[in-house]
Amino acid sequence: MFRLWAKIWKENHLIKDMVVENDQTDMTRTKKIFAAMDTICYEFDLSKPIWLDSTVADFKKHDRTRFLQDNFVDRIDFDYLEIHVIEED
């Protein structure tokens, strides 16, 4: 089971969160992450964030990253979107 936790933060307060699960065994980890991001962006009504080099490096190192205003083309009304892999087989 693959589970990704997404959280929207504003002024150090958790505004929204959700967990996306994926139990498909034929998908690579990268495809599971991108599929989860599609679901998160749809549920939170966000444009898809841009994966900057610093975002990718942070995610590779910690299985967690933050998408700030620089990662979005559209204006966001929160401080950042954080994603975190919480379970992975």
Biopython code that builds the backbone (N, CA, C, O; Angstrom):
import numpy as np
from Bio.PDB.StructureBuilder import StructureBuilder

atoms = [
    (1, "MET", "N", (0.843, -1.176, 0.000)),
    (1, "MET", "CA", (0.000, 0.000, 0.000)),
    (1, "MET", "C", (0.891, 1.243, 0.000)),
    (1, "MET", "O", (1.854, 1.327, 0.762)),
    (2, "PHE", "N", (0.565, 2.185, -0.844)),
    (2, "PHE", "CA", (1.258, 3.466, -0.911)),
    (2, "PHE", "C", (0.296, 4.541, -0.423)),
    (2, "PHE", "O", (-0.833, 4.637, -0.904)),
    (3, "ARG", "N", (0.746, 5.351, 0.537)),
    (3, "ARG", "CA", (-0.105, 6.428, 1.074)),
    (3, "ARG", "C", (0.683, 7.722, 1.112)),
    (3, "ARG", "O", (1.815, 7.769, 1.594)),
    (4, "LEU", "N", (0.057, 8.779, 0.590)),
    (4, "LEU", "CA", (0.662, 10.105, 0.560)),
    (4, "LEU", "C", (-0.263, 11.063, 1.299)),
    (4, "LEU", "O", (-1.457, 11.134, 1.011)),
    (5, "TRP", "N", (0.295, 11.795, 2.250)),
    (5, "TRP", "CA", (-0.474, 12.734, 3.060)),
    (5, "TRP", "C", (-0.207, 14.137, 2.538)),
    (5, "TRP", "O", (0.948, 14.550, 2.427)),
    (6, "ALA", "N", (-1.255, 14.865, 2.221)),
    (6, "ALA", "CA", (-1.135, 16.239, 1.735)),
    (6, "ALA", "C", (-1.765, 17.183, 2.750)),
    (6, "ALA", "O", (-2.836, 16.914, 3.293)),
    (7, "LYS", "N", (-1.068, 18.306, 2.997)),
    (7, "LYS", "CA", (-1.544, 19.277, 3.991)),
    (7, "LYS", "C", (-1.366, 20.682, 3.437)),
    (7, "LYS", "O", (-0.335, 21.004, 2.847)),
    (8, "ILE", "N", (-2.375, 21.506, 3.633)),
    (8, "ILE", "CA", (-2.279, 22.916, 3.282)),
    (8, "ILE", "C", (-2.144, 23.715, 4.569)),
    (8, "ILE", "O", (-2.947, 23.574, 5.491)),
    (9, "TRP", "N", (-1.111, 24.560, 4.618)),
    (9, "TRP", "CA", (-0.789, 25.350, 5.800)),
    (9, "TRP", "C", (-0.917, 26.841, 5.499)),
    (9, "TRP", "O", (-0.534, 27.307, 4.426)),
    (10, "LYS", "N", (-1.455, 27.568, 6.453)),
    (10, "LYS", "CA", (-1.519, 29.026, 6.357)),
    (10, "LYS", "C", (-1.301, 29.594, 7.755)),
    (10, "LYS", "O", (-2.026, 29.260, 8.692)),
    (11, "GLU", "N", (-0.292, 30.458, 7.885)),
    (11, "GLU", "CA", (0.050, 31.091, 9.153)),
    (11, "GLU", "C", (0.204, 30.056, 10.284)),
    (11, "GLU", "O", (-0.320, 30.235, 11.384)),
    (12, "ASN", "N", (0.926, 28.985, 9.986)),
    (12, "ASN", "CA", (1.216, 27.898, 10.934)),
    (12, "ASN", "C", (-0.021, 27.148, 11.413)),
    (12, "ASN", "O", (0.007, 26.524, 12.474)),
    (13, "HIS", "N", (-1.094, 27.200, 10.651)),
    (13, "HIS", "CA", (-2.298, 26.439, 10.967)),
    (13, "HIS", "C", (-2.604, 25.487, 9.810)),
    (13, "HIS", "O", (-2.517, 25.856, 8.639)),
    (14, "LEU", "N", (-2.955, 24.277, 10.163)),
    (14, "LEU", "CA", (-3.368, 23.297, 9.171)),
    (14, "LEU", "C", (-4.770, 23.662, 8.699)),
    (14, "LEU", "O", (-5.711, 23.676, 9.493)),
    (15, "ILE", "N", (-4.909, 23.955, 7.424)),
    (15, "ILE", "CA", (-6.186, 24.376, 6.858)),
    (15, "ILE", "C", (-6.966, 23.175, 6.307)),
    (15, "ILE", "O", (-8.150, 23.003, 6.599)),
    (16, "LYS", "N", (-6.282, 22.352, 5.507)),
    (16, "LYS", "CA", (-6.896, 21.164, 4.907)),
    (16, "LYS", "C", (-5.865, 20.054, 4.887)),
    (16, "LYS", "O", (-4.662, 20.309, 4.839)),
    (17, "ASP", "N", (-6.343, 18.826, 4.924)),
    (17, "ASP", "CA", (-5.451, 17.701, 4.709)),
    (17, "ASP", "C", (-6.236, 16.536, 4.141)),
    (17, "ASP", "O", (-7.459, 16.463, 4.260)),
    (18, "MET", "N", (-5.506, 15.636, 3.526)),
    (18, "MET", "CA", (-6.108, 14.421, 2.985)),
    (18, "MET", "C", (-5.010, 13.383, 2.787)),
    (18, "MET", "O", (-3.831, 13.719, 2.673)),
    (19, "VAL", "N", (-5.414, 12.131, 2.748)),
    (19, "VAL", "CA", (-4.499, 11.025, 2.484)),
    (19, "VAL", "C", (-4.968, 10.340, 1.206)),
    (19, "VAL", "O", (-6.143, 10.004, 1.056)),
    (20, "VAL", "N", (-4.025, 10.140, 0.292)),
    (20, "VAL", "CA", (-4.308, 9.452, -0.963)),
    (20, "VAL", "C", (-3.663, 8.077, -0.880)),
    (20, "VAL", "O", (-2.476, 7.952, -0.581)),
    (21, "GLU", "N", (-4.458, 7.046, -1.148)),
    (21, "GLU", "CA", (-3.957, 5.670, -1.108)),
    (21, "GLU", "C", (-3.899, 5.096, -2.513)),
    (21, "GLU", "O", (-4.727, 5.420, -3.364)),
    (22, "ASN", "N", (-2.916, 4.246, -2.745)),
    (22, "ASN", "CA", (-2.775, 3.572, -4.032)),
    (22, "ASN", "C", (-2.235, 2.181, -3.764)),
    (22, "ASN", "O", (-1.131, 2.027, -3.241)),
    (23, "ASP", "N", (-3.008, 1.169, -4.121)),
    (23, "ASP", "CA", (-2.562, -0.204, -3.893)),
    (23, "ASP", "C", (-2.256, -0.937, -5.200)),
    (23, "ASP", "O", (-2.153, -2.163, -5.210)),
    (24, "GLN", "N", (-2.109, -0.198, -6.296)),
    (24, "GLN", "CA", (-1.771, -0.826, -7.574)),
    (24, "GLN", "C", (-0.311, -1.256, -7.554)),
    (24, "GLN", "O", (0.578, -0.465, -7.236)),
    (25, "THR", "N", (-0.076, -2.505, -7.894)),
    (25, "THR", "CA", (1.285, -3.036, -7.850)),
    (25, "THR", "C", (2.018, -2.861, -9.171)),
    (25, "THR", "O", (3.237, -3.026, -9.227)),
    (26, "ASP", "N", (1.291, -2.530, -10.237)),
    (26, "ASP", "CA", (1.920, -2.408, -11.553)),
    (26, "ASP", "C", (2.447, -0.999, -11.836)),
    (26, "ASP", "O", (2.991, -0.752, -12.913)),
    (27, "MET", "N", (2.294, -0.078, -10.888)),
    (27, "MET", "CA", (2.759, 1.295, -11.067)),
    (27, "MET", "C", (4.090, 1.513, -10.358)),
    (27, "MET", "O", (4.334, 0.942, -9.294)),
    (28, "THR", "N", (4.942, 2.332, -10.944)),
    (28, "THR", "CA", (6.194, 2.695, -10.280)),
    (28, "THR", "C", (5.899, 3.714, -9.185)),
    (28, "THR", "O", (4.817, 4.299, -9.137)),
    (29, "ARG", "N", (6.868, 3.915, -8.317)),
    (29, "ARG", "CA", (6.701, 4.891, -7.225)),
    (29, "ARG", "C", (6.439, 6.286, -7.788)),
    (29, "ARG", "O", (5.577, 7.008, -7.287)),
    (30, "THR", "N", (7.176, 6.661, -8.820)),
    (30, "THR", "CA", (7.008, 7.987, -9.429)),
    (30, "THR", "C", (5.601, 8.165, -9.974)),
    (30, "THR", "O", (4.991, 9.218, -9.794)),
    (31, "LYS", "N", (5.088, 7.150, -10.634)),
    (31, "LYS", "CA", (3.726, 7.239, -11.182)),
    (31, "LYS", "C", (2.688, 7.328, -10.071)),
    (31, "LYS", "O", (1.676, 8.015, -10.213)),
    (32, "LYS", "N", (2.939, 6.631, -8.963)),
    (32, "LYS", "CA", (2.017, 6.717, -7.824)),
    (32, "LYS", "C", (2.014, 8.124, -7.231)),
    (32, "LYS", "O", (0.965, 8.644, -6.853)),
    (33, "ILE", "N", (3.192, 8.731, -7.155)),
    (33, "ILE", "CA", (3.293, 10.089, -6.619)),
    (33, "ILE", "C", (2.560, 11.072, -7.514)),
    (33, "ILE", "O", (1.802, 11.907, -7.019)),
    (34, "PHE", "N", (2.769, 10.990, -8.820)),
    (34, "PHE", "CA", (2.103, 11.903, -9.744)),
    (34, "PHE", "C", (0.595, 11.671, -9.788)),
    (34, "PHE", "O", (-0.171, 12.626, -9.914)),
    (35, "ALA", "N", (0.162, 10.424, -9.686)),
    (35, "ALA", "CA", (-1.279, 10.131, -9.637)),
    (35, "ALA", "C", (-1.882, 10.710, -8.356)),
    (35, "ALA", "O", (-2.982, 11.264, -8.377)),
    (36, "ALA", "N", (-1.163, 10.581, -7.251)),
    (36, "ALA", "CA", (-1.639, 11.150, -5.990)),
    (36, "ALA", "C", (-1.708, 12.674, -6.077)),
    (36, "ALA", "O", (-2.653, 13.282, -5.574)),
    (37, "MET", "N", (-0.715, 13.292, -6.712)),
    (37, "MET", "CA", (-0.719, 14.747, -6.876)),
    (37, "MET", "C", (-1.900, 15.203, -7.726)),
    (37, "MET", "O", (-2.495, 16.246, -7.450)),
    (38, "ASP", "N", (-2.244, 14.437, -8.753)),
    (38, "ASP", "CA", (-3.427, 14.755, -9.560)),
    (38, "ASP", "C", (-4.685, 14.749, -8.693)),
    (38, "ASP", "O", (-5.519, 15.650, -8.791)),
    (39, "THR", "N", (-4.815, 13.740, -7.853)),
    (39, "THR", "CA", (-5.968, 13.630, -6.962)),
    (39, "THR", "C", (-5.995, 14.780, -5.957)),
    (39, "THR", "O", (-7.048, 15.372, -5.717)),
    (40, "ILE", "N", (-4.862, 15.090, -5.383)),
    (40, "ILE", "CA", (-4.762, 16.171, -4.403)),
    (40, "ILE", "C", (-5.150, 17.504, -5.033)),
    (40, "ILE", "O", (-5.944, 18.254, -4.466)),
    (41, "CYS", "N", (-4.598, 17.794, -6.188)),
    (41, "CYS", "CA", (-4.892, 19.067, -6.854)),
    (41, "CYS", "C", (-6.363, 19.163, -7.241)),
    (41, "CYS", "O", (-6.953, 20.242, -7.174)),
    (42, "TYR", "N", (-6.952, 18.052, -7.643)),
    (42, "TYR", "CA", (-8.373, 18.059, -7.974)),
    (42, "TYR", "C", (-9.223, 18.315, -6.720)),
    (42, "TYR", "O", (-10.128, 19.150, -6.740)),
    (43, "GLU", "N", (-8.929, 17.598, -5.637)),
    (43, "GLU", "CA", (-9.711, 17.733, -4.405)),
    (43, "GLU", "C", (-9.550, 19.107, -3.755)),
    (43, "GLU", "O", (-10.505, 19.649, -3.199)),
    (44, "PHE", "N", (-8.347, 19.666, -3.825)),
    (44, "PHE", "CA", (-8.088, 20.976, -3.229)),
    (44, "PHE", "C", (-8.336, 22.124, -4.211)),
    (44, "PHE", "O", (-8.169, 23.291, -3.856)),
    (45, "ASP", "N", (-8.732, 21.799, -5.433)),
    (45, "ASP", "CA", (-8.991, 22.787, -6.481)),
    (45, "ASP", "C", (-7.773, 23.686, -6.717)),
    (45, "ASP", "O", (-7.859, 24.912, -6.660)),
    (46, "LEU", "N", (-6.634, 23.031, -6.984)),
    (46, "LEU", "CA", (-5.367, 23.723, -7.223)),
    (46, "LEU", "C", (-4.843, 23.405, -8.610)),
    (46, "LEU", "O", (-5.148, 22.358, -9.181)),
    (47, "SER", "N", (-4.051, 24.322, -9.144)),
    (47, "SER", "CA", (-3.303, 23.986, -10.347)),
    (47, "SER", "C", (-2.154, 23.070, -9.922)),
    (47, "SER", "O", (-1.745, 23.078, -8.761)),
    (48, "LYS", "N", (-1.645, 22.293, -10.852)),
    (48, "LYS", "CA", (-0.554, 21.380, -10.511)),
    (48, "LYS", "C", (0.718, 22.178, -10.258)),
    (48, "LYS", "O", (1.075, 23.044, -11.057)),
    (49, "PRO", "N", (1.398, 21.897, -9.165)),
    (49, "PRO", "CA", (2.634, 22.630, -8.869)),
    (49, "PRO", "C", (3.788, 22.165, -9.753)),
    (49, "PRO", "O", (3.790, 21.050, -10.275)),
    (50, "ILE", "N", (4.746, 23.033, -9.900)),
    (50, "ILE", "CA", (5.952, 22.738, -10.663)),
    (50, "ILE", "C", (6.982, 22.151, -9.701)),
    (50, "ILE", "O", (7.227, 22.694, -8.623)),
    (51, "TRP", "N", (7.580, 21.032, -10.111)),
    (51, "TRP", "CA", (8.610, 20.403, -9.291)),
    (51, "TRP", "C", (9.949, 21.071, -9.595)),
    (51, "TRP", "O", (10.595, 20.738, -10.588)),
    (52, "LEU", "N", (10.361, 21.995, -8.763)),
    (52, "LEU", "CA", (11.655, 22.650, -8.912)),
    (52, "LEU", "C", (12.759, 21.712, -8.420)),
    (52, "LEU", "O", (12.488, 20.737, -7.719)),
    (53, "ASP", "N", (13.996, 22.012, -8.791)),
    (53, "ASP", "CA", (15.123, 21.165, -8.376)),
    (53, "ASP", "C", (15.195, 21.022, -6.858)),
    (53, "ASP", "O", (15.457, 19.936, -6.341)),
    (54, "SER", "N", (14.963, 22.116, -6.156)),
    (54, "SER", "CA", (15.008, 22.067, -4.689)),
    (54, "SER", "C", (13.874, 21.210, -4.123)),
    (54, "SER", "O", (14.051, 20.532, -3.111)),
    (55, "THR", "N", (12.718, 21.241, -4.775)),
    (55, "THR", "CA", (11.579, 20.429, -4.339)),
    (55, "THR", "C", (11.887, 18.948, -4.524)),
    (55, "THR", "O", (11.624, 18.135, -3.637)),
    (56, "VAL", "N", (12.443, 18.606, -5.673)),
    (56, "VAL", "CA", (12.797, 17.208, -5.960)),
    (56, "VAL", "C", (13.869, 16.716, -4.995)),
    (56, "VAL", "O", (13.771, 15.608, -4.468)),
    (57, "ALA", "N", (14.884, 17.531, -4.762)),
    (57, "ALA", "CA", (15.969, 17.137, -3.856)),
    (57, "ALA", "C", (15.450, 16.911, -2.437)),
    (57, "ALA", "O", (15.832, 15.945, -1.776)),
    (58, "ASP", "N", (14.585, 17.800, -1.979)),
    (58, "ASP", "CA", (14.004, 17.673, -0.640)),
    (58, "ASP", "C", (13.149, 16.407, -0.535)),
    (58, "ASP", "O", (13.190, 15.706, 0.475)),
    (59, "PHE", "N", (12.375, 16.122, -1.585)),
    (59, "PHE", "CA", (11.516, 14.938, -1.576)),
    (59, "PHE", "C", (12.343, 13.653, -1.595)),
    (59, "PHE", "O", (12.019, 12.694, -0.893)),
    (60, "LYS", "N", (13.400, 13.633, -2.391)),
    (60, "LYS", "CA", (14.261, 12.450, -2.454)),
    (60, "LYS", "C", (14.931, 12.174, -1.109)),
    (60, "LYS", "O", (15.089, 11.022, -0.705)),
    (61, "LYS", "N", (15.319, 13.240, -0.431)),
    (61, "LYS", "CA", (16.056, 13.093, 0.825)),
    (61, "LYS", "C", (15.158, 12.720, 1.999)),
    (61, "LYS", "O", (15.547, 11.916, 2.845)),
    (62, "HIS", "N", (13.952, 13.302, 2.058)),
    (62, "HIS", "CA", (13.115, 13.154, 3.246)),
    (62, "HIS", "C", (11.760, 12.488, 3.006)),
    (62, "HIS", "O", (11.016, 12.275, 3.962)),
    (63, "ASP", "N", (11.416, 12.152, 1.752)),
    (63, "ASP", "CA", (10.073, 11.659, 1.402)),
    (63, "ASP", "C", (9.004, 12.665, 1.810)),
    (63, "ASP", "O", (7.874, 12.292, 2.124)),
    (64, "ARG", "N", (9.370, 13.932, 1.803)),
    (64, "ARG", "CA", (8.468, 15.020, 2.183)),
    (64, "ARG", "C", (8.973, 16.281, 1.480)),
    (64, "ARG", "O", (10.179, 16.479, 1.330)),
    (65, "THR", "N", (8.044, 17.121, 1.054)),
    (65, "THR", "CA", (8.443, 18.405, 0.468)),
    (65, "THR", "C", (7.320, 19.410, 0.600)),
    (65, "THR", "O", (6.180, 19.063, 0.908)),
    (66, "ARG", "N", (7.666, 20.661, 0.360)),
    (66, "ARG", "CA", (6.697, 21.750, 0.411)),
    (66, "ARG", "C", (6.660, 22.460, -0.941)),
    (66, "ARG", "O", (7.693, 22.731, -1.554)),
    (67, "PHE", "N", (5.457, 22.747, -1.377)),
    (67, "PHE", "CA", (5.259, 23.529, -2.589)),
    (67, "PHE", "C", (4.840, 24.927, -2.160)),
    (67, "PHE", "O", (3.759, 25.115, -1.602)),
    (68, "LEU", "N", (5.705, 25.911, -2.425)),
    (68, "LEU", "CA", (5.460, 27.296, -2.066)),
    (68, "LEU", "C", (4.852, 28.041, -3.251)),
    (68, "LEU", "O", (4.563, 27.432, -4.281)),
    (69, "GLN", "N", (4.658, 29.329, -3.118)),
    (69, "GLN", "CA", (4.109, 30.137, -4.206)),
    (69, "GLN", "C", (4.951, 29.999, -5.472)),
    (69, "GLN", "O", (4.398, 30.000, -6.571)),
    (70, "ASP", "N", (6.262, 29.880, -5.347)),
    (70, "ASP", "CA", (7.147, 29.747, -6.511)),
    (70, "ASP", "C", (6.857, 28.499, -7.329)),
    (70, "ASP", "O", (7.186, 28.448, -8.514)),
    (71, "ASN", "N", (6.248, 27.498, -6.718)),
    (71, "ASN", "CA", (5.943, 26.252, -7.418)),
    (71, "ASN", "C", (4.641, 26.316, -8.206)),
    (71, "ASN", "O", (4.365, 25.427, -9.011)),
    (72, "PHE", "N", (3.848, 27.342, -7.990)),
    (72, "PHE", "CA", (2.540, 27.447, -8.640)),
    (72, "PHE", "C", (2.528, 28.595, -9.638)),
    (72, "PHE", "O", (3.105, 29.652, -9.383)),
    (73, "VAL", "N", (1.877, 28.390, -10.764)),
    (73, "VAL", "CA", (1.700, 29.445, -11.752)),
    (73, "VAL", "C", (0.628, 30.413, -11.253)),
    (73, "VAL", "O", (0.781, 31.630, -11.351)),
    (74, "ASP", "N", (-0.451, 29.858, -10.719)),
    (74, "ASP", "CA", (-1.549, 30.672, -10.181)),
    (74, "ASP", "C", (-1.194, 31.168, -8.785)),
    (74, "ASP", "O", (-0.324, 30.616, -8.111)),
    (75, "ARG", "N", (-1.880, 32.208, -8.373)),
    (75, "ARG", "CA", (-1.721, 32.744, -7.014)),
    (75, "ARG", "C", (-2.397, 31.789, -6.028)),
    (75, "ARG", "O", (-3.505, 31.318, -6.286)),
    (76, "ILE", "N", (-1.741, 31.500, -4.901)),
    (76, "ILE", "CA", (-2.335, 30.624, -3.887)),
    (76, "ILE", "C", (-2.689, 31.460, -2.661)),
    (76, "ILE", "O", (-2.039, 32.467, -2.380)),
    (77, "ASP", "N", (-3.717, 31.041, -1.940)),
    (77, "ASP", "CA", (-4.154, 31.797, -0.758)),
    (77, "ASP", "C", (-3.749, 31.098, 0.541)),
    (77, "ASP", "O", (-4.434, 31.218, 1.557)),
    (78, "PHE", "N", (-2.650, 30.379, 0.501)),
    (78, "PHE", "CA", (-2.097, 29.702, 1.674)),
    (78, "PHE", "C", (-0.583, 29.816, 1.601)),
    (78, "PHE", "O", (-0.042, 30.277, 0.596)),
    (79, "ASP", "N", (0.096, 29.404, 2.645)),
    (79, "ASP", "CA", (1.555, 29.529, 2.683)),
    (79, "ASP", "C", (2.263, 28.435, 1.876)),
    (79, "ASP", "O", (3.179, 28.712, 1.103)),
    (80, "TYR", "N", (1.822, 27.191, 2.070)),
    (80, "TYR", "CA", (2.432, 26.097, 1.310)),
    (80, "TYR", "C", (1.572, 24.842, 1.366)),
    (80, "TYR", "O", (0.746, 24.659, 2.259)),
    (81, "LEU", "N", (1.801, 23.985, 0.373)),
    (81, "LEU", "CA", (1.222, 22.645, 0.312)),
    (81, "LEU", "C", (2.358, 21.688, 0.626)),
    (81, "LEU", "O", (3.398, 21.707, -0.033)),
    (82, "GLU", "N", (2.157, 20.856, 1.629)),
    (82, "GLU", "CA", (3.181, 19.890, 2.023)),
    (82, "GLU", "C", (2.686, 18.487, 1.693)),
    (82, "GLU", "O", (1.534, 18.143, 1.961)),
    (83, "ILE", "N", (3.576, 17.676, 1.104)),
    (83, "ILE", "CA", (3.228, 16.274, 0.872)),
    (83, "ILE", "C", (4.260, 15.415, 1.600)),
    (83, "ILE", "O", (5.419, 15.798, 1.757)),
    (84, "HIS", "N", (3.803, 14.247, 2.037)),
    (84, "HIS", "CA", (4.639, 13.375, 2.851)),
    (84, "HIS", "C", (4.229, 11.929, 2.585)),
    (84, "HIS", "O", (3.057, 11.582, 2.733)),
    (85, "VAL", "N", (5.173, 11.092, 2.198)),
    (85, "VAL", "CA", (4.894, 9.674, 2.029)),
    (85, "VAL", "C", (4.835, 9.064, 3.426)),
    (85, "VAL", "O", (5.816, 9.102, 4.169)),
    (86, "ILE", "N", (3.667, 8.496, 3.782)),
    (86, "ILE", "CA", (3.524, 7.946, 5.118)),
    (86, "ILE", "C", (3.533, 6.431, 5.151)),
    (86, "ILE", "O", (3.701, 5.832, 6.213)),
    (87, "GLU", "N", (3.351, 5.801, 3.986)),
    (87, "GLU", "CA", (3.417, 4.339, 3.937)),
    (87, "GLU", "C", (3.802, 3.927, 2.534)),
    (87, "GLU", "O", (3.319, 4.476, 1.543)),
    (88, "GLU", "N", (4.682, 2.951, 2.478)),
    (88, "GLU", "CA", (5.153, 2.473, 1.192)),
    (88, "GLU", "C", (5.600, 1.025, 1.324)),
    (88, "GLU", "O", (6.389, 0.689, 2.207)),
    (89, "ASP", "N", (5.097, 0.176, 0.452)),
    (89, "ASP", "CA", (5.519, -1.235, 0.472)),
    (89, "ASP", "C", (6.709, -1.461, -0.406)),
    (89, "ASP", "O", (7.196, -2.586, -0.508)),
]
sb = StructureBuilder()
sb.init_structure("model")
sb.init_model(0)
sb.init_chain("A")
sb.init_seg("    ")
for serial, (resi, resn, name, xyz) in enumerate(atoms, 1):
    if name == "N":
        sb.init_residue(resn, " ", resi, " ")
    sb.init_atom(name, np.array(xyz, "f"), 0.0, 1.0, " ", f" {name:<3s}", serial, name[0])
structure = sb.get_structure()
